[in-house]
Structures are given as structure tokens and as C-alpha cells.
Amino acid sequence: MRHPLWYLGFLSLPSLLYVIRGDPGFLLFLSFLMFFFTYWTKTDERVAVNIGRASRNAFLYTMIIGAASIIYVNLVQDSAWYQWMFALVITGALSICVLSFMYYDSTGR
């Protein structure tokens, strides 16, 4: 049975617009591919706890990398880096969340 998080993987489809438009901002949607790995996850109260733990890890990543990227862009004084730093923060947070969730789910902690 599919876990409801599995359906978030379909948000990766807008990344195909990169081929049409050539805008690298659309590559940000590729990070949603990670949610397809939650296909075989069971639904119970342990999953809710694991999602909470994984979200905490993603939040900490967002706070640390977000602050570091803002400082870096201000030091470099190049506004073209804002797009890449935003993509780094969002893609990393989604990846950390899904990988942490898969770890907690497989170890049973």
C-alpha cells in the first residue's frame, strides 16, 4: 500500500520545464523525486513520530544552511547566487527529511 507521502513525488514533474525553458530554477523540483522512496511505508503512529523527527532534522538544516547562504551571498555581493542558494536550501531540506525518515523507519527507532 502506498503511503500518502508517495504522492509528493509527482511534484517533480515541473522539472521537465527545464528542458523546454532552459531555466535552472525548474531543477529545484527534482528534489521531490525522493518521496517516491516512501512507497512501502506502513501507516501507523510510529510513522507520525518518524515524520516529526525527520522534519526536525530538516528544520535544523534549513536554519543553519539558510543563515550561512544569506551571509555568503551578502559577502559576495552577487544577486545571481540567491537562486542557487535557495535551491540548495530547499533541495537539501527535502533530501534530509526523506533520508532521515527512511533511516528512522528502517531502524525502528
C-alpha positions as a Python dict, from the first residue, in 0.01 Angstrom:
ca = {
    (1, 'M'): (0, 0, 0),
    (2, 'R'): (124, 345, -86),
    (3, 'H'): (195, 592, 186),
    (4, 'P'): (37, 936, 126),
    (5, 'L'): (384, 1095, 117),
    (6, 'W'): (447, 896, -202),
    (7, 'Y'): (218, 1127, -398),
    (8, 'L'): (450, 1424, -329),
    (9, 'G'): (690, 1262, -575),
    (10, 'F'): (470, 1380, -859),
    (11, 'L'): (569, 1737, -776),
    (12, 'S'): (893, 1655, -959),
    (13, 'L'): (716, 1671, -1296),
    (14, 'P'): (755, 2050, -1334),
    (15, 'S'): (1131, 1988, -1357),
    (16, 'L'): (1067, 1884, -1717),
    (17, 'L'): (1011, 2254, -1791),
    (18, 'Y'): (1388, 2294, -1764),
    (19, 'V'): (1419, 2112, -2097),
    (20, 'I'): (1166, 2347, -2259),
    (21, 'R'): (1255, 2679, -2100),
    (22, 'G'): (1619, 2626, -2002),
    (23, 'D'): (1568, 2797, -1665),
    (24, 'P'): (1770, 2612, -1397),
    (25, 'G'): (1516, 2716, -1135),
    (26, 'F'): (1293, 2434, -1253),
    (27, 'L'): (1557, 2180, -1149),
    (28, 'L'): (1454, 2253, -789),
    (29, 'F'): (1153, 2030, -843),
    (30, 'L'): (1380, 1728, -890),
    (31, 'S'): (1418, 1715, -513),
    (32, 'F'): (1063, 1583, -486),
    (33, 'L'): (1177, 1258, -651),
    (34, 'M'): (1292, 1144, -306),
    (35, 'F'): (931, 1099, -195),
    (36, 'F'): (888, 805, -433),
    (37, 'F'): (1104, 605, -189),
    (38, 'T'): (823, 612, 68),
    (39, 'Y'): (610, 370, -139),
    (40, 'W'): (627, 74, 101),
    (41, 'T'): (596, 268, 425),
    (42, 'K'): (321, 147, 655),
    (43, 'T'): (82, 390, 818),
    (44, 'D'): (74, 382, 1198),
    (45, 'E'): (156, 605, 1494),
    (46, 'R'): (527, 522, 1463),
    (47, 'V'): (527, 685, 1118),
    (48, 'A'): (392, 1008, 1266),
    (49, 'V'): (676, 1010, 1521),
    (50, 'N'): (933, 938, 1249),
    (51, 'I'): (796, 1219, 1032),
    (52, 'G'): (830, 1453, 1328),
    (53, 'R'): (1193, 1351, 1384),
    (54, 'A'): (1276, 1381, 1015),
    (55, 'S'): (1111, 1722, 997),
    (56, 'R'): (1318, 1835, 1294),
    (57, 'N'): (1637, 1736, 1113),
    (58, 'A'): (1524, 1922, 800),
    (59, 'F'): (1438, 2230, 1008),
    (60, 'L'): (1783, 2236, 1166),
    (61, 'Y'): (1943, 2201, 823),
    (62, 'T'): (1729, 2487, 688),
    (63, 'M'): (1823, 2718, 975),
    (64, 'I'): (2196, 2650, 956),
    (65, 'I'): (2239, 2641, 578),
    (66, 'G'): (1988, 2922, 525),
    (67, 'A'): (2179, 3155, 754),
    (68, 'A'): (2512, 3054, 601),
    (69, 'S'): (2385, 3107, 247),
    (70, 'I'): (2245, 3452, 327),
    (71, 'I'): (2578, 3554, 479),
    (72, 'Y'): (2767, 3413, 180),
    (73, 'V'): (2552, 3594, -77),
    (74, 'N'): (2588, 3922, 112),
    (75, 'L'): (2965, 3882, 133),
    (76, 'V'): (2997, 3802, -238),
    (77, 'Q'): (2757, 4084, -336),
    (78, 'D'): (2625, 3889, -633),
    (79, 'S'): (2246, 3857, -650),
    (80, 'A'): (2267, 3574, -905),
    (81, 'W'): (2365, 3342, -621),
    (82, 'Y'): (2028, 3387, -445),
    (83, 'Q'): (1860, 3144, -684),
    (84, 'W'): (2125, 2877, -632),
    (85, 'M'): (2131, 2917, -254),
    (86, 'F'): (1753, 2895, -236),
    (87, 'A'): (1765, 2575, -441),
    (88, 'L'): (2039, 2439, -213),
    (89, 'V'): (1833, 2505, 99),
    (90, 'I'): (1507, 2359, -34),
    (91, 'T'): (1663, 2058, -206),
    (92, 'G'): (1879, 1979, 93),
    (93, 'A'): (1589, 2010, 337),
    (94, 'L'): (1370, 1777, 133),
    (95, 'S'): (1653, 1528, 92),
    (96, 'I'): (1743, 1535, 463),
    (97, 'C'): (1379, 1491, 559),
    (98, 'V'): (1320, 1191, 334),
    (99, 'L'): (1654, 1023, 408),
    (100, 'S'): (1605, 1073, 783),
    (101, 'F'): (1253, 933, 758),
    (102, 'M'): (1379, 628, 569),
    (103, 'Y'): (1653, 575, 829),
    (104, 'Y'): (1417, 602, 1125),
    (105, 'D'): (1166, 376, 953),
    (106, 'S'): (1422, 106, 872),
    (107, 'T'): (1591, 100, 1214),
    (108, 'G'): (1267, 106, 1409),
    (109, 'R'): (1384, 375, 1648),
}
